[in-house]
């Protein structure tokens, strides 16, 4: 994740979409996946409060320009919706187009 975090910092005009998927034992799957969501956020989120991570102020229909204007350069998709963190987009919010609209 350090390499990804450095790339994000050095490319401020890019929006990166990361979709997390895990495989774990059934009795620990939820906790393990939640940890898998939280750890990258700490590494790539841009510091305290995760300012780079897209939150509820944006949606899959938001334009590229809106993401950049908000300073949100990373969409972290939690396919299992294991956290209630505003920057961990669950599967319902994660229906992103292959490319953000320029708008």
C-alpha positions in Angstrom: 0.0 0.0 0.0 2.9 2.4 0.6 3.7 2.4 -3.2 0.1 3.1 -4.0 0.0 5.9 -1.4 3.1 7.5 -2.9 1.6 7.3 -6.4 -1.6 8.9 -5.2 0.3 11.8 -3.6 2.4 12.3 -6.7 -0.5 12.3 -9.1 -3.0 14.8 -7.7 -5.1 15.0 -10.9 -5.9 11.3 -10.8 -8.9 9.5 -9.1 -8.1 5.9 -8.1 -10.8 3.3 -7.5 -9.9 0.4 -5.2 -12.3 -2.5 -4.8 -11.5 -4.7 -1.8 -12.3 -8.4 -1.8 -11.2 -10.9 0.9 -11.4 -14.6 1.6 -11.4 -15.6 5.3 -12.8 -18.2 7.6 -16.5 -17.8 8.1 -16.3 -17.2 11.9 -13.8 -14.2 11.4 -14.8 -13.1 7.9 -16.6 -9.9 8.9 -13.9 -8.7 11.3 -11.1 -9.7 8.9 -12.8 -7.8 6.0 -13.4 -4.8 8.1 -9.7 -4.7 9.0 -8.9 -5.1 5.3 -10.9 -2.0 4.6 -9.5 0.1 7.5 -5.8 -0.7 6.9 -5.6 0.6 3.3 -7.6 3.7 4.3 -4.9 4.6 6.8 -2.2 4.1 4.2 -3.8 5.9 1.3 -6.3 8.2 2.8 -4.0 11.3 3.0 -3.6 11.5 6.7 -5.9 12.2 9.7 -9.5 12.0 8.8 -8.7 10.4 5.4 -9.1 13.6 3.3 -8.4 11.8 0.0 -11.1 9.2 0.4 -14.4 9.9 -1.4 -17.3 10.1 1.2 -21.0 10.6 1.2 -20.7 14.0 -0.5 -19.9 12.2 -3.8 -21.7 9.5 -5.7 -21.0 7.2 -8.7 -22.6 9.9 -10.9 -20.3 12.7 -9.6 -18.0 14.1 -12.3 -14.2 13.9 -12.3 -14.1 17.7 -11.7 -16.3 17.3 -8.7 -14.1 14.6 -7.2 -11.0 16.9 -7.7 -12.7 20.0 -6.4 -13.6 18.1 -3.2 -10.0 16.9 -2.9 -11.2 13.3 -3.1 -8.9 11.2 -5.1 -9.6 7.7 -3.9 -12.8 5.6 -4.0 -12.5 2.7 -1.6 -15.2 0.1 -2.3 -16.1 -2.3 0.4 -18.0 -5.1 -1.4 -19.1 -6.7 1.8 -20.3 -3.4 3.5 -18.6 -4.3 6.7 -18.1 -0.8 8.1 -20.3 2.2 8.5 -17.4 4.6 7.6 -18.5 7.2 5.1 -15.4 6.7 3.0 -16.0 2.9 2.5 -18.5 2.7 -0.3 -20.7 -0.3 0.0 -21.8 -2.4 -3.0 -24.9 -0.2 -3.6 -22.9 3.0 -4.0 -20.1 1.3 -5.9 -21.7 1.0 -9.3 -19.1 3.3 -10.9 -18.8 3.7 -14.6 -15.5 2.6 -16.1 -14.6 6.2 -16.5 -15.7 9.3 -14.6 -17.5 12.0 -16.6 -15.3 15.1 -17.1 -18.1 17.5 -16.3 
